[in-house]
Amino acid sequence: MAGTAIKVLARMIAERGGTAATRFDLEDPRDDTRLAAPILALEPLRGLVVLDEIQRRPDLFAPLRVLADRPGTPARFLILGSASPELIRTSSESLAGRVAHHELPGLGLAEVGESHWQQSWLRGGYPPSFLATNDQTSMRWRQELIRTLLERDLPALGLRLPAETLRRFWQMLAHYLVHAGDRRFPLAERVEALPLRALAALSES
């Protein structure tokens, strides 16, 4: 899944820094339990501290502010996770002046080469989809990704709408090229957490 690429990137950042790295996967009950008392668990750590799937523990932002303000900055925190509007707002309020947001895009033509533009246009930028052995395998991967987003990830971000309703809304977006701020559809006001992009046309009609 896409999260695998993010975890690989986090490991590369840790290795490039040349310092010790400690990782917490907040989907792992063991790591979640270790952070029951966040200050006590994180304060002794040095170097890079990776907190993965932070959307499961938004309560950690307030303790991170305390830790980020320590003299000498004994530890830096790499925070990974799905970015809902509420989560970004919470992190910006709690860590104002202490945090930078970076959106990780998919593979672009600069990485895959312009000669692969048709494959990129058809399969998208997620590495498992782009690098699939054939178009059918790529399509299955994308269908499973969409299913996971609609049935698990978006509800976990607080979006309380039936998965089938969200799927139909996505289909309307695909057909009518509606961008996230468009209010022609009343449902658009309730789905601000959806990862939407307005794509320019490949060519003029």
C-alpha positions in Angstrom: 0.0 0.0 0.0 1.0 3.7 -0.2 1.9 3.7 3.5 4.8 1.3 2.7 6.5 3.9 0.5 6.1 6.5 3.3 7.7 4.1 5.8 10.6 3.5 3.4 11.1 7.2 3.0 11.0 7.7 6.8 13.7 5.1 7.2 15.8 6.8 4.5 15.5 10.1 6.3 16.6 8.5 9.6 19.6 6.9 7.9 20.6 10.1 6.1 20.5 12.0 9.4 23.1 9.6 10.8 21.5 9.6 14.3 19.6 7.1 16.3 15.9 6.7 15.3 13.0 5.5 17.4 9.8 4.6 15.7 6.3 4.3 17.1 3.6 2.7 14.9 0.3 3.9 16.5 -1.6 1.1 14.7 0.4 -1.3 16.9 -1.3 -1.8 20.3 2.1 -2.2 21.9 3.4 1.1 20.7 0.1 2.8 21.5 0.4 1.5 25.1 4.0 2.7 25.4 2.7 6.2 24.7 0.0 6.1 27.5 2.1 8.7 29.3 3.6 10.6 26.3 6.0 12.9 28.1 7.5 10.1 30.2 7.9 7.9 27.1 9.3 10.5 24.7 11.3 12.8 26.9 14.3 10.4 27.3 14.6 9.8 23.6 17.4 11.4 21.4 17.8 11.8 17.7 14.9 11.2 15.3 11.6 10.0 16.7 9.1 8.8 14.1 5.4 8.8 15.0 3.5 6.8 12.4 -0.3 7.0 11.9 -0.6 10.1 14.1 -4.3 10.5 13.1 -5.0 7.8 15.7 -3.6 9.9 18.5 -4.3 13.6 18.0 -3.8 14.0 21.8 -0.1 13.7 21.2 0.3 17.2 19.7 0.1 19.0 23.0 2.9 16.9 24.6 5.0 17.3 21.4 4.8 21.1 21.8 6.4 20.8 25.3 9.1 18.5 24.0 9.8 20.6 20.9 10.5 23.7 23.2 13.3 22.0 25.2 16.7 23.8 25.0 19.1 22.3 22.6 16.4 20.3 20.7 17.6 16.8 21.9 15.1 15.1 19.6 13.3 15.9 16.4 9.9 14.3 15.5 8.9 13.0 12.1 5.1 12.7 12.1 3.4 10.5 9.5 -0.3 9.9 8.9 -3.4 10.7 7.0 -4.1 14.4 6.9 -7.7 15.3 7.6 -8.6 19.0 7.8 -9.2 18.6 11.6 -5.9 17.0 12.1 -4.0 19.7 10.2 -5.9 22.3 12.2 -5.1 20.7 15.5 -1.4 20.3 14.7 -1.1 23.9 13.4 -2.8 25.2 16.6 -0.8 23.0 19.0 2.6 23.2 17.2 2.4 26.7 15.6 5.9 27.8 14.7 7.3 24.3 15.4 5.9 22.2 12.6 6.1 22.1 8.8 3.6 20.1 6.7 4.9 18.2 3.7 2.5 16.5 1.3 4.0 13.4 -0.3 2.9 13.3 -4.0 2.8 10.2 -6.2 5.4 9.4 -8.9 5.7 12.1 -11.5 7.0 12.2 -15.0 10.3 13.5 -13.8 10.8 10.2 -11.9 9.2 7.7 -14.3 10.3 9.4 -17.6 8.2 11.2 -20.1 8.1 8.2 -22.4 5.9 6.5 -19.7 3.3 9.3 -19.7 0.4 7.0 -21.0 1.1 4.5 -18.2 1.3 7.3 -15.7 -2.0 8.8 -16.9 -3.8 5.5 -16.8 -2.4 4.0 -13.5 -1.7 7.1 -11.4 1.3 7.9 -9.2 1.1 5.3 -6.5 4.1 3.0 -6.9 2.3 -0.3 -6.5 -0.3 0.7 -9.1 2.3 2.2 -11.6 4.7 -0.7 -11.3 2.1 -3.5 -11.5 2.9 -6.3 -13.9 -0.2 -5.4 -16.1 -3.2 -3.0 -16.3 -5.5 -5.6 -14.7 -3.4 -5.9 -11.6 -3.0 -2.2 -11.4 -6.8 -1.7 -11.6 -7.4 -4.3 -8.8 -4.9 -2.5 -6.6 -6.6 0.8 -7.1 -10.0 -0.7 -6.5 -8.8 -2.1 -3.2 -7.2 1.2 -2.3 -10.5 3.0 -2.9 -12.4 0.4 -0.9 -10.0 0.8 2.0 -10.2 4.6 1.9 -14.0 4.6 1.8 -14.7 1.8 4.3 -11.9 2.4 6.9 -9.6 5.4 6.5 -12.2 8.1 5.9 -14.5 6.9 8.8 -11.4 6.9 11.0 -10.9 10.6 10.1 -14.4 11.3 11.3 -16.4 11.3 8.0 -19.7 9.6 8.9 -21.2 8.8 5.6 -22.0 5.4 4.1 -19.2 4.0 1.9 -21.6 3.6 -1.1 -22.6 7.3 -0.8 -19.0 8.4 -0.9 -18.3 6.1 -3.8 -21.1 7.6 -5.8 -19.9 11.1 -4.9 -16.4 10.2 -6.2 -18.0 9.0 -9.4 -19.8 12.3 -9.8 -16.5 14.1 -9.4 -14.9 11.9 -12.0 -17.7 12.6 -14.5 -18.1 16.3 -13.9 -14.6 17.4 -12.8 -15.9 19.0 -9.6 -13.2 20.4 -7.4 -13.2 20.3 -3.6 -14.7 23.7 -3.1 -17.5 23.4 -5.6 -20.9 23.8 -3.9 -23.1 22.6 -6.9 -23.5 19.3 -5.0 -24.8 19.7 -1.4 -22.8 16.6 -0.4 -19.6 18.5 -1.2 -20.0 20.5 2.0 -19.8 17.3 4.1 -16.8 15.6 2.5 -14.0 18.1 3.0 -11.7 15.2 4.2 -11.7 13.6 0.7 -8.4 13.6 -1.1 -9.5 15.6 -4.2 -7.5 17.1 -7.0 -8.7 19.1 -10.0 -6.8 17.7 -13.0 -6.2 19.8 -16.1 -7.4 18.2 -19.4 -4.8 16.2 -21.2 -5.7 18.0 -24.4 -8.3 20.5 -25.7 -11.7 19.1 -26.7 
